[in-house]
Amino acid sequence: MKIVINTCFGGFGLSYIACDEIIRRGGTDDDLWDISRTNPILVAMVEEDSELYSGNFAQLKVVEIPDDVEWEISDYDGQEHIAEKHRRWY
């Protein structure tokens, strides 16, 4: 499974060019700021040109994990990583 994450401080974000391109390629025109990180169009775009499609304060990257892993995106000040889900109590 391929997942798009942000690898720098600041947080996930798409450039305006990316938003236009997702729509042009037939992707969602819903809330692009809440797009699925596994969206195949988004994944393909980031693999093609991460710099062009990353937002002003983002550096997008595709991470590949095994298909059978239950995962979640964790972050510290916007810098993200994929973590395997597990139980938590607070």
C-alpha positions in Angstrom: 0.0 0.0 0.0 1.3 3.5 -0.9 0.6 6.4 1.4 1.5 10.1 1.0 3.0 11.8 4.0 4.6 15.2 4.8 8.3 14.9 5.8 9.0 18.4 7.0 7.8 20.6 9.8 4.7 22.6 8.8 2.1 20.1 7.9 0.5 18.3 4.9 -0.5 20.6 2.1 -1.0 20.6 -1.7 0.0 23.3 -4.1 -2.6 25.0 -6.2 -1.2 23.2 -9.2 -1.8 19.9 -7.4 -5.4 20.7 -6.7 -6.0 21.6 -10.3 -4.2 18.5 -11.5 -6.2 16.2 -9.3 -9.4 17.5 -10.7 -8.1 17.4 -14.2 -7.1 13.8 -13.8 -10.7 12.9 -12.7 -10.0 12.9 -9.0 -12.3 14.3 -6.4 -13.3 17.9 -6.4 -14.6 17.6 -2.8 -12.5 19.0 0.0 -9.0 18.5 -1.4 -7.5 19.5 2.0 -9.1 16.3 3.3 -8.1 14.0 0.4 -7.3 10.4 1.2 -3.6 9.9 1.6 -4.0 6.6 -0.4 -5.8 8.3 -3.3 -4.2 6.7 -6.4 -4.1 10.0 -8.3 -2.4 11.8 -5.4 0.1 9.0 -5.0 1.0 9.0 -8.7 1.4 12.7 -8.7 3.7 12.8 -5.7 5.8 9.9 -7.3 6.0 12.0 -10.5 7.0 15.3 -9.0 6.9 15.7 -5.3 8.3 19.3 -5.3 5.7 20.6 -7.8 2.7 19.2 -6.0 3.8 19.9 -2.4 2.3 22.9 -0.7 4.3 25.9 0.5 5.1 24.4 3.9 5.1 20.7 2.9 7.5 18.2 1.5 5.4 15.2 0.3 6.7 11.7 0.0 5.2 8.3 -0.8 5.8 5.6 1.8 5.0 2.0 1.0 3.9 -0.4 3.7 2.5 -4.0 3.6 -1.2 -4.2 2.6 -2.3 -6.1 5.8 -1.0 -3.4 8.3 -3.5 -1.3 10.2 -1.9 2.1 10.1 -2.3 5.7 11.1 -0.5 8.9 10.4 1.3 10.3 13.4 3.1 13.7 13.4 5.2 16.1 15.4 4.7 19.7 14.4 3.5 18.6 11.0 6.3 16.2 10.2 4.6 12.9 9.7 5.3 9.2 9.8 3.2 6.0 9.4 2.7 4.0 12.6 1.0 0.7 13.0 -2.2 1.1 15.0 -2.3 -0.4 18.5 -4.4 0.0 21.5 -4.1 3.0 23.8 -5.6 4.1 27.1 -5.3 7.5 28.7 
